[in-house]
Amino acid sequence: MAGLHATRGELDWALDDLEAQLPALIEQHEAPDAFWEAFNAYAEDIEGDASQVDVDYVRGRLHDMLLKYGLRRTHVES
């Protein structure tokens, strides 16, 4: 975003979109490494768009969506 951060509404839209795609990502990527690579690609883009104020909010939403599927994100690129 060239130095600009997404608004909370834009972050929510991106997070809602990722959450809607999550069942397909799980189904399409049977190998855990392949799933996490795909999920983290989306998640890290969203986190990268968040301001310092919103990054914990984004990570909380990511955590909650994964918990719904019994998943836990253990490694996040910084």
C-alpha positions in Angstrom: 0.0 0.0 0.0 3.0 2.3 -0.5 3.3 3.6 3.0 -0.4 3.7 3.7 -2.2 1.4 6.0 -5.6 -0.2 5.5 -8.5 1.1 7.4 -10.2 -1.2 10.0 -13.0 -1.7 7.5 -10.6 -2.7 4.7 -8.9 -5.1 7.1 -12.2 -6.6 8.1 -13.1 -7.0 4.5 -9.9 -8.8 3.7 -10.2 -11.0 6.9 -13.8 -11.9 6.1 -12.7 -12.8 2.6 -9.9 -15.0 3.9 -12.2 -16.7 6.4 -14.7 -17.4 3.6 -11.9 -19.0 1.6 -10.6 -21.1 4.5 -12.6 -24.2 3.9 -11.4 -24.3 0.2 -7.8 -23.7 1.3 -8.0 -26.6 3.7 -9.6 -28.9 1.1 -7.2 -27.9 -1.7 -4.0 -28.3 0.4 -4.1 -31.7 2.1 -0.4 -31.5 3.1 0.0 -29.2 6.2 3.0 -27.4 4.7 1.1 -26.6 1.6 -1.9 -25.3 3.5 0.3 -23.1 5.8 2.2 -21.7 2.9 -1.1 -20.7 1.2 -2.7 -19.4 4.4 0.4 -17.4 5.5 0.6 -15.8 2.0 -2.8 -14.3 2.5 -2.4 -13.6 6.2 0.9 -11.9 5.9 -0.4 -9.6 3.2 -3.2 -8.5 5.5 -0.9 -8.1 8.5 1.4 -6.0 6.3 -1.4 -3.7 5.4 -2.3 -3.1 9.1 -1.0 -0.2 11.1 0.8 -0.9 14.4 -2.5 -0.1 16.1 -4.4 -2.7 14.1 -1.9 -5.5 13.9 -2.9 -7.2 17.1 -6.6 -6.9 16.0 -5.7 -8.7 12.7 -3.7 -11.4 14.5 -6.6 -12.0 16.9 -9.0 -12.4 14.0 -6.7 -14.8 12.2 -6.3 -16.8 15.4 -10.1 -17.0 15.9 -10.8 -18.1 12.4 -8.2 -20.8 12.6 -9.6 -22.0 16.0 -13.0 -22.7 14.3 -11.2 -25.3 12.2 -9.0 -26.7 15.0 -5.9 -25.1 13.6 -3.2 -23.1 15.3 -0.8 -20.8 13.6 2.6 -21.4 15.1 5.0 -19.6 12.8 4.6 -16.1 11.4 7.1 -14.2 9.3 8.0 -10.8 10.7 
